[in-house]
Amino acid sequence: MVRTFVAIFPPQEVREALFRAAQNLGVSHDFRLVGQEKIHLTLKFLGDVAEQDLGTIEKALQPLGESRDPFEVSTSGFGAFPSEQKARILWAGIEQGSNHLRTIAEAVENLLSPAGFERESRPYVPHMTLGRARARRAKLDAPQTSAPTLRFTVRGVDLVESAPGDGGVTYAKLASFHF
C-alpha cells in the first residue's frame, strides 16, 4: 500500500519564506512545524492505495493538465483549524487564485470519483499546513507576525507518496500533470 495525495508544491523560495514567518510567530513553540520542503496545497488526500492502482489514478488525473493554463496565487494571513481558539492545524491561507484552486480540487474529485475514491464532504479551503499543535489543542492569538504576501505561478498538480521513515514522513512525486 502507498499513502498518497494530490497536491501543488509552491516554489522553494515561497516555502522557505512561509517557514521563516511561521517560526517567527509568537505561538510557534505551541506547534510542531512541518519542514519547509513539505509545505504544499493539498487538493485531495487519497490515503492508502494499492500499488497496482497507481496507474489507474494517474490515468484518471491525466485530463487535469489538458485544458488548463498556469495561474497566479498569492498567500494571505495565518489561520488555524478547526478554529483559532482550539487550534490543531496552523496554516497560511490563499487569497488570489482561491477560485482556481477550488475549481481544480473539484476537477480532482470528479476525475477520481469514478475510480472509487469517495468525494470529500467538506468544502475545499485552499491553505498550506505549516504545523500541528504539540498539545491536544493550542490557541492562535492574533499573530504578532503576519504571514508575508507571497506570489507564485501554479503550473501543475502532483500525485504524491507520503512515506513514513526514521526521520519522519518523506514525500515523493509519483506523477506530475502540467498546465
Rosetta blueprint (number, residue, H / E / L):
1 M L
2 V E
3 R E
4 T E
5 F E
6 V E
7 A E
8 I E
9 F L
10 P L
11 P L
12 Q H
13 E H
14 V H
15 R H
16 E H
17 A H
18 L H
19 F H
20 R H
21 A H
22 A H
23 Q H
24 N L
25 L L
26 G L
27 V L
28 S H
29 H H
30 D H
31 F E
32 R E
33 L E
34 V L
35 G L
36 Q H
37 E H
38 K H
39 I L
40 H L
41 L E
42 T E
43 L E
44 K E
45 F E
46 L E
47 G E
48 D E
49 V E
50 A L
51 E H
52 Q H
53 D H
54 L H
55 G H
56 T H
57 I H
58 E H
59 K H
60 A H
61 L H
62 Q H
63 P H
64 L H
65 G H
66 E L
67 S L
68 R L
69 D L
70 P L
71 F E
72 E E
73 V E
74 S E
75 T E
76 S E
77 G E
78 F E
79 G E
80 A E
81 F E
82 P L
83 S L
84 E L
85 Q L
86 K L
87 A E
88 R L
89 I E
90 L E
91 W E
92 A E
93 G E
94 I E
95 E L
96 Q L
97 G L
98 S H
99 N H
100 H H
101 L H
102 R H
103 T H
104 I H
105 A H
106 E H
107 A H
108 V H
109 E H
110 N H
111 L H
112 L H
113 S H
114 P H
115 A H
116 G L
117 F L
118 E L
119 R L
120 E L
121 S L
122 R L
123 P L
124 Y L
125 V L
126 P L
127 H E
128 M E
129 T E
130 L E
131 G E
132 R E
133 A E
134 R L
135 A L
136 R L
137 R L
138 A E
139 K L
140 L L
141 D L
142 A L
143 P L
144 Q L
145 T L
146 S L
147 A L
148 P L
149 T L
150 L L
151 R E
152 F E
153 T E
154 V E
155 R L
156 G E
157 V E
158 D E
159 L E
160 V E
161 E E
162 S E
163 A E
164 P L
165 G L
166 D L
167 G L
168 G L
169 V L
170 T E
171 Y E
172 A E
173 K E
174 L E
175 A E
176 S E
177 F E
178 H E
179 F L
